[in-house]
Structures are given as C-alpha cells and as structure tokens.
Amino acid sequence: MNNRTIGTACCGPTRRTVLGAIGFAALLPLARPGSARAQPNPLIATDLEVVTITDTSVIVTWTTVTPDPTGRLTPVDADAEVRLVPSDSASAPVPMHADPQPTPFHYAEIDGLEPGRTYRFEAWSNGVRAIPTLSLTTLSPGTPETTGEFTTLVPPPGRQLHTLALANDVHYGEEVSGLIVDNLPPGVRQDVPPYPEVMLAALLDDVRRPDRGAEHLLIAGDLTSEASQRDSRAVRAKLDAWGTLGSDYFVVRGNHDRPHVGPDYASCQPAPADHYDCWADAFLPRQQLIEHEFGGLRLLGLDTSELDGSGGTIDRPQFDVLAERLRADPDRPTLVFGHHPVTIESGLTNLAGPGFVLNCRDSAELQALYDRSPGVFLHHSGHTHRNRRTRPDTACAVEFLEVAAVKEYPGGYSLLRLYEGGYMLNFYKTRTDAARRWSATTRSEYFGLLPDYTLGTTADRNHVVLRDFSGLG
C-alpha cells in the first residue's frame, strides 16, 4: 500500500486529492474530545483494543505511556491485569490474567471462555484502567472498547478439520513505513533490526505455536519491497527455514513483487518490455496460477500483478487455466487468494480508489466464474493493509476478505479454522516483544489515523460462516 505505489497507479487518486486528504486528516485529532491526557494519573493506559474474539478466548491489547518533561507521550513499563466476569453476573469483574513483567506494550490472552456468552471486562496497568484511543474504530457506539463487553463466537457444528493462516504484505527490504507520495505523510523508520524482518519472524513464530496450530500459511503478495534479487532470495530463505514451498506455505505475487527495469535487476530473468523478474527467480513465474489440494480442500493462488503500476489484472492464459479448474470440479470446497481485492465496494472504500484493486473487467469475469462454482467460499486478498469484508457484486456466496499487513500496525494475520459445518475466522496480532513494539510505533502513521483505516471492525476481524464441509478429510 505504501512506498510510492499509490502515486504511480494509473487510475487512483490524484496527488492533490491524496495530499488534501492527508492535510484534512491531520486536523481530525484536534477536533476529537476526550483525550487520554485527561486522565489524572501520570501513567496513561491507552490504545485499548479487543483484537481477537474466538469461541473460547479473547485477546486484549493496550499501551502504557507517560508525558516526558516536554509533554510528549513516551512508552513506560507497567504491569498488566485483565478482569472478567459474565455479563449476567452481579459480581464485579475478577482478575483472569496478570502479567507482572513490566512492559509498555500489553498483550493479554484469556482462554477457557464459554461459546456464545457475553462478558464484561476491564484492563488495568499499575492501578490505571486502560481506555481506547481517539479512533473511530474503537470509539464507535457498541464496540467492546466503549461498552466494556464482548460476546464469544459460536463455532460451526461438527469436528474441527483444518487450520490455515492467511497473511500478506511483508515488504521485505522496505526501510520507511507509512509513505504514500513524495515522502508524505511522515513515515516511520526503524533501522536495526529492519522491521520487515522483525514482523516476518514474528509471523512465522506465531502461526506454528500450539495455541495457533496453522497447518499451512498462505501469503497473498508483497513479500518484498521492490523485488530486488537480494530481498527475494532473503525472504525465500526465511520461509524455507520455516517450511516447504508448495506444501507448508504458498505465495502469490503482489504489485511490489512485479518485474522491474534498470541495471540493478539486469542479472535476473528477462520479462516483457525490458523488465527483469528477480521475484520469479526466487519463487514463481509471472501470471501463473498455483494449485494445491489436501483433505479435499482446493487452494488456488492468483498472480494479479501488472507489469507496471499498483492496480490488479489477470492475464488471459491464467484466467483460462482458472476457469478450466473450476469448471472441472465446481462444487469442490475452494479457497482462492491473490494480492488485489476484487469488489466494487473495496474499490470505493480503500484509500487509493478504484484503480488500486482488480480492474473492472477481470473482477466481473472472476465473480461470474464464482457464480458457476458454488464450491468457492473465500477469496483472500491483501494490498490495502486493512481488515475488511466486502460484498460481492453478484449473487455468488463467496466471502471477499482483506487481511491487514504483516509489516505494520496492526501487524498480524488471520486464522481460518475449518469445521464440518463451516469456518471461524479470527485476526491475530503477532506477539513477540519486538513485533508488539513496532506495531505500537506504527500506529502513528497517517498522522495517527492508521487504526481508523486498517484495524477493521470487530466483525471484520472475527466471524463465523456456516457451510457444508462434511466431505473434507
């Protein structure tokens, strides 16, 4: 989403539109009442977010800060406690999580909850109750952060069958996070260690832990910053140390992974129009469909990258192969993933506009294929760096899901848990110390408005869909 690609999109917003929106956004925090500074205690517990709600667990995060002598808020170590009680109880919330290890970046996961039950909760640090920051996402009426309540999900019926991790937008090799055009708005830099490496390592660490248990990892594009030979090889090496391409993990190309021109790329395999494709040397040829099947579930990965620019396209040969595969077995449960979002709603609601998603012609043809392929149930994309579900433009029963970026706030991935009677989807922040620090730091992108754009609603991040997967092994 960042590092110049919005500015080069052929059909996205003009430079004046983007800069005007940034300027307006910079004024919004000044108009919002109820600043965290109003708390009387020198320690401020803020940025409260109920990130993940499953059938049996909840994850709450927040940050502790204090004013320095100049009045600037800086992170400060504090303890952490989460108090919880069923909402129909007359008792006050009781401690269910306590972490005496001081840190400014708090991550509390409470397990053992009952499915479909509403709970009241409070998060505390050093005797100060955590509150949400000035964000429309968490301050909207009815959010868990404003009501102090959340309701656990009810899982689909039947046995749990498989768990897949959905991720995107690593941007390996990137040095400044949060740029749109001409080094604006002010980005965030972390030199040592490089933040894409920190966040990728945190992702790979997280998804294999027993409490996550992902069998496969799907990365929907933008593995690299600019597809250099060095970065393409380096991110491939990191992934290969975790698993095997084509069985443990699967990747598709994003716009940042596209072929490039110039002498820095000339040692890589040739691509059309004097371009060179270093990403293909490390991973897969351009515009090639990837396919994998396990336990009756079909995975199809689309390369939606253009030769130049940030918009999305599917070349005819790849489209023909996709159509053939779906036509041959239209009812097989199928998950499709590609970098660019598909729907009209996504084009109208993302920061860069309709030119930033899959082009209208290919989007219409793709959704027409899905209309004739009832087995397709989910299309996972990245590119917008946000958590969002959008409506299909046809009657197809497909969830179109955008997942927030690995590389920056909120910094994580989604887990797709398949059951005989449907699936449960949850977004998780990565949780190493370095990843939590970087995610908190990059909240400041877009003049502090990044959470309003990228976090998504509670339902975008956590939901259940009923489908018949009883034939899966």
N, C-alpha and C positions, 0 to 999 in steps of 0.2 A: 504494500500500500504506500510505502514512503520511498525516499531516495530517488526522487526525480520522475518516477514512472507516471504519476498523475499528470505532471506537467507536460509529458510527451504524448498523452493519449489524444488520438485524432478527434474524438467526439466527446471528450469530457468537458469540464467547466473551463472557462477562460481564466487566464491568470488574474484578471481583475476581479472575477467572481470569487475565486479562491481566496485572494488576499483580502477582499472585502468581508468575506465570511469570517476569516481569522480575526480581523480587526473588531468586528461585532462581537465575536465570541470572547475576546479579551475583556470586554466590558461587562459581560454577564455576571461574573462572580461579585462584582461591586454592587449589583442590584439585588443579590440574594440575601435575605435576612437569616439570622440565627447562626452566625459564625461560631466555630468551635472555640474561638478566642474568648467567647463569653463565659466559659467555664471558670469558676473561681480558683481552682487548683492549678499551681504552676505546671503540673503534669497534665497533658491533654491526651485523652484516649479517643481517637477519631478514625475515620475511614472504615467504620463498621460495615461489613458485608456478610450476608448469609449466602455463601457462594454455591454450595452443593447441598441438595436435599435428596436423599435416596429413600428407599422404603424403610431402612433401619438406622440411618445415620444422618448427621448434619455437620457441615464444616463452616465455621465462623472465622473470619479474619479481621484484624484491625491493627492500627499503628499507634504507638505512643510517641509523643513529641513534647518539646518544651521550648519556650521562647529563649533565644540567646540574648546577650546584652543589647543587641540592635533591634530586638523584637522579631527576628526571623525564627520560624519554627524549625527545630532540628530534631532528629530522632534521638530518643533516650531509652535506655534499658528499663524494663519493668517486668514484674511477674504477670501471670495471666490466669484468669479463672472464668469459667462459664457455669452459670447457674441455670437449672432447667426444671420444669415441672409440667405435667399435663395441664392443659388449659382449663379443664373442668375440675381441677383440684382447688380447694380453698386454701391450700398451703402456699407459702411463698416459694419461689424457685430455690432449689438446693444445689450446692456445688456438684457438678458432674465431670468437670475437667479442671485440673490445676497443674500449672507448669511453673515451678519455682525458678527455672533457669531464666535469668533476665535477658530480654531482647526487645528491640523496638518493634519487631515485625512478627505479629502473633498469628498463629495458625492452630486452631483448636478443632479437633475431630471427636465427636461424641457418637459412640456406637450403642447398639442394644436397644434402639427405639422400636416402637410398635408401628407397623404399617398403617397408613391412613389415619393417624392420630395427630391432633393439634397440640402443640407445646408452647408454653411461654418460656422465654429465655432472657438472660442478661449476661453481658460480657464485662469483665472488670480487670483493671490493672492498678496495682498499688492503691486500692480503695477508690479508684475513679471509674465510673461507668462509661463504657465506650458508646459513642454516638456516631451516626452516619455523617459523612462529609457532605459538602454542598453540591450534591449531584442529583439531577432529576431522576436518575435511575433508582437510587435508593431512597429518595425523599418523596417519591410519588405516593399518593394515597393507597393504602392497602399492602404496601411492601412489608416483608418481615422486619426490615430495619426500622420502620416507623411504628408498626403495631406491636413489636416485641413478641410476635407469634409466627410460627411456621407449621405447616402440615406435611407430614411424611407422605411419600408416594405409596400407592398400592401397586405392587408388581403385577405383571401379566400372569395369567394362570399357567400352571404346568411347570415342568422342570426348567431350570436354567441350563442353556445349551452351550453358548459361546460368549466370549468377551473380546471385543475389538477396541483398540484405541484409535481415535481419529484426530489427526494433528495437521498442522500446516504452518507455513511462513516462519522458517528458521532464520533465513537471511544470513547464512554463514559467510563471514568476511565483512559484514557491514560494520561501520565504525561510529555512525551517528544515527540515533533512533529518533523518529518523530518528524522528519523533514517532509515537506510537501513540494514547494517550489523555491528555488534560489535561496537555499539555506533558511527558509522560513516555513513555519514558525521556529523559534529557537529549539534545536534538538537537544538530546541528552547523550553525552559521550561517557563511555567507560573504557579505559584503555587496558587495564590489567586486572583480572583476566578479561579477554574480549567477551562481551555479553552474549553473542550468539553461541559461543562455546559453553558458557555457563548454563544457558537455558536449554540447549540441546542435551547436555549432560544430565540436567535435572529431569527432563522428559524421560530419557532412557532409564534413569534410575527409578523413576516413579512407576512407570507402567508395568514393570516386572515385579514390583513388591507384592507380597502375598495378599495384601488388602486391596490391590487393584487387579492383578492377575490377568493382564491382557495376553491373549494368545497370539495376536497379530497386531501390527502397527501399520496404519495407512497414513502416508504423508502427502497431502494434496497440494504440492507445489511450493515454489520459492524456497527451495532448500538452500540456495546460495544468494548472495547479494547481487553479483553481476556475472555469475557463471564463468569465473576465471578457471583456468586449469588447476591452479593450486587449491582454490576453495572447493571445487567439485571433487577433487581427489580426497581432500581432507574430510569433507562431510561423509563421503562414501566410506572412508576408513573408520570413522566414528560409528557409523551404522553397522558396518560389518563386524566390529568388535562386539556389538550387541546381538546380532542375529544374521540370518542369511537372506539376501535379496531374493524375492520371488517365492519365499515360503514363510519366513518370520516377519519380514517387513516388505512394504510395497510403496513405490513412489511414482508420482507423475510430475511433469514439468510445469512450472509457473512462469509468469512473464519475466521474472528476474533470472530465470534459468535459460532464457532464449539464446540462440546464436548471436554472436557479436561480430563487429568489424574491427580492424586495426591490428597492428603488429603484435600486441600483447596476446592475441588469440590465434595467430597465424600457424602455430605449431599443432593446432587441433584439427579435427577432420573438417573438410570443406562442407559448407552449406550453401544454399542458393544466394545469389546476388552478392558475392564476395564476402559472405559471412563465414564464421568458423564456429564449430559446435563443440566446445570443451565439455559441456554437460553430458552430451551423448557419449563422449569417450569414457566418462566415469559411470554412466547409468544406461540410458536407453536412447535409441534414435528418435528424431523428432516426429511428432504426429503419429505415434504408434500406440494402438490400443493394447493394454495389458489385461491379462485374464488369469484368474486362479479360482479353483473350486476346492472346498473342503466341507465334508459332512453334509453335502447337498446345497451349501450356500455358494452362490457365484459372486465373485468380485470382478468388477470391470473398471479399469482406470483409463481416463481420457486425458490426452495431451491437448489442452485448449489454448496453448500459447500461439501468438502471432510471431512472424519473423521479426517484426519491429513493433514497438508500442506496447501498451498495457492492457488493451482490450482482448477479448477472447474469440476464438474461431476454432472450428473443427474442419479439417480438410476432407475433401470428398472420399479418398481411399479409406481413411479411418472411419468415417461415417458409414461407409458401405460394409465394413467388417462388423461394426457395432450392430447395424441393422440385421445382418445375417445371423449373428449370435442370438439376438433377442427373438428373431422370427423363428429360429430353430427350436427354441425352448422358452416360450413366452411366460410360462407360469412358474418357472424356477425362481425361488427367492433370490433376489439380486440387489446388491449394493453397488452403486456407481459413485466414483469420486473423481473430481477434476478441480483444477485451480479456480476457474472463474464461475461465479454464481450465474444462475440461469434465468430467473424470473423477471418479469416487468417490475414487480414490487421491489426486488433487490436493486434494479437499475435506478429506480426513482428515489430510493431511500439511502443509498450509500453516498459517502462524502464526495465522490468524483463524478457521479451521474451515470446515465445510461451507457455511455461509451466505455465504461470500466468493466462491464460484465460481458457475458457471451453475446455475440451480435444477434440481432432480432431474427434473422433468417435461420440461423443454426439453432437458436433457442426454440423456435416454433417447430422445427423438424424434430428436434430431440424430444420435446414433450409429446409430439404426435406418436413417436416411437413408444414412449412410455404408456400412452393411451392403449396401444395394442399389445402391451406387455405387462399384464397385471402382476407379475412376479416382482417387478421393480418396486421397492418400498422406500428407499432412501437415496438421496443424492447429496453427497458431502462435498462442500467446497470451502475455499479459504479466500485469500485476496483482499477482502475488506477488513480483516483483522478484528472482526466483531462476532459475538454470539447472536445469531438471529435465525429464526424460521420465517420463510416467506411462502405465500400462497402460490400454488401452480396456476398457470394461465389457462389450463384446460381442466378436464374432469379427471385427470389421472390421480390415482391415490398414492402419490409419492410425497414424502417429506423432503423439502429443499432446505438444507441446513448449512449455515455458515458457522465456522468454528473460529474462535479468537486465536490470535497469533501465539506461537510458542515464544517468540523473541522478546516480547514486551508485555506490559500490563494488558490484560490480567494474567498473562503468562501461563498457558496451560494447554489442555487437550480435553476431548470428550471421550467418555467410555460408553460404548454401546453394548448392553447386556441383552442377549437374545434368549427368549424363553419359548416354550412350545406355543404359548398364546400371544406372543407379541414381543415388544422390546422396551427397555428402560434406558433412557439416555441422560447422562449427567456430565456437566463440565467440572473439571478439577484444576485448580491452580497447582503448579509444581511447588515442592515444599522444601528443597534444600535451603540452607541458610542464605547462600549466595543468590539463589533464584528469588527468594522472598524479598531480599534487599533490593534487587534490581526491579522487580515488579512494583514495589512501593515507590522507587525512584522515578520510574517512567509514568506514574500517574500524572506527573506534571506536564506531559506532552500536550500540545494544543492548548497552551495556557491553562492547564489543569482540567480541561474538558474531555480528556480521553475517556474517563469512565462513562460519561454520558453516551458516548458513541459505541464503545467496544464491549462493555460488560454484558449488556443484554438483560432482559427481564428474567425473573425467577423461572418463568415457564419456558423461555427460550433455552435456558441452561439445564432445566430439569423437567422431564416429562416422560409419560408412558404412552405408547401407541399399541393398540390391540391388533394383531394379525395372526393368521394361522401359519405357524411354523412347525406344526406337528410332524411334518415329514423330514425335518432336519435331523441329522445324527449328532 
